[in-house]
Amino acid sequence: MSRAISFVAVLFVLCLATPLGAQEGAKIQAAHEPQSLSAPAAKASDVASPDAILAAVYDVISGPAGQKRDWDRFRSLFTPGARLIPAGPNKQGHMAVRAFTPEDYIRLSEPYFQKNGFAEREIARKTQRYEHILEAFSTYESRHDAKDAAPFARGINSFQLFYDGSRWWIVTIYWEEETPNNPLPKEFLPPGR
């Protein structure tokens, strides 16, 4: 499979290059303090079920180059203190993770989306739920255009969701991109792939 540098890889490198200063440390500490669940008002249809909230994430980040994303819709999906966490090689080639907020994601990805088309969709899912918490391993494919025949990247988004009794919230999206040395296992792919 011919590989281009994926959006996820670019974002991961940008995150690793950003130093963790006192201000960022204060943000992380504040995220661990009790907070009420407040965010921009979500569309009821976006947060009615795990299927709906995952579909909303993929929908809001996908679009042609230059298309402004609906960032308030994106924000409305996440609980306060939520994190997006890519796993991938750092500058030294060692596997590492970097956690950032939905606001960090918006700030880092917006310039990329201005210049590049990006269409990500789910192709398979494995889910486990216990009462108010749910974990979904969502296998994704990324394309520059939804009509592209082949994806330029694939991987797994691990979504941790919370149900407050009336709606679903994203607590964490933790992901890793497929590499030639680390192909996606068959159990995370649709049958026949």
Protein Blocks (a to p, Z undefined) as FASTA:
>chain_A
ZZdddfklmmmmmmmmpccdfklmmmmmmmmpccddddddddfklmmpmklmmmmmmmmm
gccehiacdfklmmmmpcghiacddddddfkopacdddddfklmmmmmmmmmmmpccddd
dfbdcdddehjaccddddddddfbfklmbdfbdcddddddddehjaccdfbdcdddddfk
lccdfklpcehZZ
